């Protein structure tokens, strides 16, 4: 009986240590990848999907703003599914610039103001 209790305690201890180590590694790698890939004030990250109706309506507005000098980095979530978790995307279209975020279809004026206030 004592042998089983000792085995159980060792197993529980190993699970706890493993969970703590995994949590630390996961948190560190997530923070590192976000800091390396998230541009700070250089361009608007534009998350879209080819199958999204609102993204299709947003596309001409984005293209027009690009001609006016607003910089966008196009991020297709359909082709790169890990972007959803990496940037916590809950819907498309989504625009991220630095630590600011806009979600949903936006007018040209709203996007231009977003760019000017956060670049």
Buried (B, 14 or more C-beta within 10 A) or exposed (E): EEEEEEEEEEEEEEEEEEEEEEEEEEEEEEEEEEEEEBEEEEBBBBBBBEEBEBBEEBBEBBEEBBEEEBBBEEBBBEEEEEBBEBBEBEEBBBBBBBEEBBBEBBEBEEBBEBBEEBE
